[in-house]
Amino acid sequence: MRLVTALFVSALLAAASEAAAETRVFIVANQADGYGVDQCLARGEKCGAHAALSYCRARDFSQASAYRRVDPDEITGSVARSGGNCAHGGCDEYVAITCQR
């Protein structure tokens, strides 16, 4: 009976620690900087993993669990669309970076 109780308590503790982990998704403008990092992030390529991790660590998160291009329609309508006032037509390119503590 003690073994069952111990297993149950350890399962509860494991579930509580997972629930306590904080996850946050950052939406970042995909600015062309000439280095290609933005394209790595937007395409979800391996070369973007370090950039995503650096972004998360700069915001006091320990890891980047995902990164991908985000369509402007996925965002709540608060972003500008490409037009005459957008440099290089890049106003509608965004990247989502998921960070965890």
C-alpha positions as CSV (number, residue, x, y, z in Angstrom):
1,M,0.0,0.0,0.0
2,R,2.9,2.3,0.8
3,L,4.3,1.8,-2.7
4,V,1.0,2.7,-4.3
5,T,0.8,5.9,-2.2
6,A,4.4,6.8,-3.0
7,L,3.8,6.3,-6.7
8,F,0.6,8.4,-6.5
9,V,2.4,11.2,-4.7
10,S,5.3,11.2,-7.1
11,A,2.9,11.4,-10.0
12,L,1.1,14.4,-8.5
13,L,4.5,16.1,-7.9
14,A,5.5,15.5,-11.5
15,A,2.2,16.9,-12.8
16,A,2.5,19.9,-10.5
17,S,6.0,20.7,-11.7
18,E,4.9,20.5,-15.4
19,A,2.0,22.8,-14.6
20,A,4.3,25.3,-13.0
21,A,6.5,25.6,-16.1
22,E,5.7,28.9,-17.8
23,T,5.3,29.0,-21.5
24,R,4.9,32.2,-23.5
25,V,4.7,32.9,-27.3
26,F,6.3,36.0,-28.6
27,I,5.3,37.5,-32.0
28,V,8.3,39.2,-33.6
29,A,8.5,41.2,-36.8
30,N,10.5,39.4,-39.3
31,Q,13.0,42.1,-40.2
32,A,15.4,41.4,-43.0
33,D,18.8,42.3,-41.5
34,G,21.1,40.9,-44.2
35,Y,22.2,37.9,-42.1
36,G,19.5,35.5,-43.0
37,V,18.6,34.7,-39.3
38,D,15.1,36.0,-39.9
39,Q,14.6,33.5,-42.8
40,C,15.9,30.7,-40.6
41,L,13.3,31.5,-38.0
42,A,10.5,32.1,-40.5
43,R,11.1,28.8,-42.3
44,G,11.6,26.9,-39.1
45,E,15.0,25.7,-40.2
46,K,17.7,24.4,-37.7
47,C,19.8,27.6,-38.2
48,G,17.1,29.5,-36.4
49,A,17.3,27.4,-33.3
50,H,20.2,29.4,-31.8
51,A,18.5,32.8,-32.6
52,A,15.2,31.6,-31.0
53,L,17.1,30.3,-27.9
54,S,19.0,33.6,-27.7
55,Y,15.7,35.6,-27.9
56,C,14.2,33.5,-25.1
57,R,17.2,33.7,-22.9
58,A,17.3,37.5,-23.3
59,R,13.8,37.5,-21.8
60,D,14.8,35.3,-18.8
61,F,13.4,32.0,-20.3
62,S,15.5,28.9,-20.3
63,Q,14.6,27.4,-23.7
64,A,12.9,27.9,-27.0
65,S,10.5,25.1,-27.7
66,A,9.3,26.2,-31.1
67,Y,9.6,28.9,-33.7
68,R,7.8,29.5,-37.0
69,R,6.5,32.0,-39.4
70,V,3.1,33.4,-38.5
71,D,0.5,34.5,-41.0
72,P,-0.9,38.0,-40.3
73,D,-4.4,36.6,-40.3
74,E,-3.4,34.5,-37.2
75,I,-2.8,37.7,-35.3
76,T,-5.7,39.7,-33.9
77,G,-5.8,42.4,-36.7
78,S,-3.4,44.7,-34.9
79,V,-0.6,44.4,-37.5
80,A,0.0,46.5,-40.6
81,R,-0.3,44.9,-44.0
82,S,2.2,45.5,-46.8
83,G,1.6,48.8,-48.6
84,G,3.2,52.1,-49.6
85,N,4.4,52.8,-46.1
86,C,6.1,49.4,-45.6
87,A,9.9,49.3,-46.2
88,H,10.7,46.4,-48.6
89,G,7.1,45.1,-48.4
90,G,7.9,43.2,-45.1
91,C,5.2,44.5,-42.9
92,D,3.2,41.3,-43.1
93,E,6.0,38.9,-42.1
94,Y,6.1,37.8,-38.4
95,V,7.7,35.0,-36.5
96,A,6.3,33.2,-33.4
97,I,8.8,32.1,-30.8
98,T,7.6,29.8,-28.0
99,C,9.7,30.2,-24.8
100,Q,9.6,28.2,-21.6
101,R,11.0,28.7,-18.2
